[in-house]
Amino acid sequence: MPPPIARHAPQKREPPPARPPPLPDPSSVARRRKMIPGSAGELAASVGEDFLNNNGVVSVLLETPHLASQFSIFAGSSSTHQMQCNLWVKFATCTRARKVVWLKEFQTFDDKSSGINADTGVNTQLTQMIMKSRSPGEELLVEKLEYKSIIETCLGIPCLHDEIVMELMWGMKRLMRSLVRREKSELPKEDRLPMSQGLQMLLNRYGFDVEPEMVNEQIVVAASVLFDCDAVEEKHYPGFQAIGRHLRKISGIDCENWDILKLAAAFNIICSHEIGDSDEMFSQDVQTKLLDDAEKYEYKIDTS
């Protein structure tokens, strides 16, 4: 009898090595960066797209009485109008500012003019500081048009100086003593920047006639709270507009000119079935309609 034929179990094939994940599309990275909470998106339109090569960060050269300091700041994307309106509020307090800007390096100068001037250019001390903290191709935001010309000519570094950069400088110089703790001196009057355009636009919109020399810490902080309230209202207003459409359709209430506070008060009456403290906001007829029709809104408005 012939010996049995040995049968070998079929060998399992090793699975092919996993392919490495594809590199992210730069444009999709840019879109995600636009959504980073607290990012200083107001600078993007000024800086352009170079900031994407440095993880959304640009460099700022800040001049103080005895120091030259280099900062980094997050950048994103926004319209020019939003830049002028919004950038100041990120520097309303030190807590807000430290979310978007941080000190990289500083140098002390007994005579600031020795660091950079039209006759001698940029000295070695300041050049080393700028080059050490800067990524290749990165733009440098500068306070003075003169500095832009000198640095671009002497160092070949692209610089940016415009109204948006001045908004940034206004905020940083206002918080200079906190952002640059080694600087103990106050800014001389001639180096203080005028009031932020964005802050002035907000104050004017609410009818406050404030001269630049009147602006102090209390005014800036109070204005930032007002700005935050506006932002919340803008975020939620579309939802309250939908409530207004239901008020017209279900109860025949003309609420075309109602602000968000009045719409919210009407919504509260519908949910609570009580007038409460809102009696002075509505006529007796409107109050009656809101109470009588409250049940009709049950499946129209999400009251959760």
C-alpha positions, 0 to 999 in steps of 0.5 A: 500500500503506497504511503499517504500523500502529505497534504500541506495546508494552503499558506495564508497570503500576507496582506499588502502593506497599508498605503500611507494616508494621502497628504492633505490638500492645502486648500482643505487645510486652509478651509479648516484653519478658517474655523479655528476658534479665536483665530485672528482671521482679520489679517488674512486678506492683507497677508495673502496666502503666504501664511499657509506655509507657516501653519497659519502664523505671521510675524510682527515687528513691534517697536517699544521705547527701549526694545524691538520685539518680534511676535507671532500671530495666528492668521485666517481669512476675512473680508476687509470690512470685517478686518477693520471692524473686528481686529481691535476686539482681540486686543481688548484685554490681555486674556484675549490677546494672548489667545492670538499673539505671543512673544518670540524674541526681543532685543534691547536698544539704548538708542532705537535709531541704531537698530534701523534707520535710512542711513545705516539700514538694519544693524546686526543685532536686529537682523539676527533677531528678525532672521532667527524667528522668521520662516522662509518666505514669511511676510513681516508686519511692520508699524512704519512705512519707512521700516518696510522700505529699509527691511525690504531693501537691506534684508530682502524680506517682504514686509506689510504695512497698511491700515489693518496692520495699524489696527494690530499695532494699536492693540499691541501697543495698548497692551505693550506692558503686558505683552512685553514685560521687560519693557518698563517705560510708557510710550511717549505721546508721539508714539501712541497710535490714534484710536482703532478704526474698528472701535470708533466704528462701533462707538459711532454706530451706538451714538457715542461721540468719543475723542481718541484722547478719551479712550481708556481701559474702561471704554475699551472693555465695555465696548468689547462686551457690546461687540460680543452682544452684537456677535451673539445677536447676529448668530441667532437672529436667523432663528428668531426671524423664523419665529417671526414668520410663524407669528405672521402666519399663525397669529397674524402678528405684524412683527416686521420691525421687531428686534431680536429682544422683542422676538425673544420675548414673544417666544418666551410667552409662547413657551411659558404661556405667561406674559411675565415682565413683557407686558409693556413690550406688546399691545393687549391685542398681541398679548391675547393672540400669543396666549390664545395661539400658544398651543398652535406653535407646538410643532412649528417651533422647537421649544426644547 
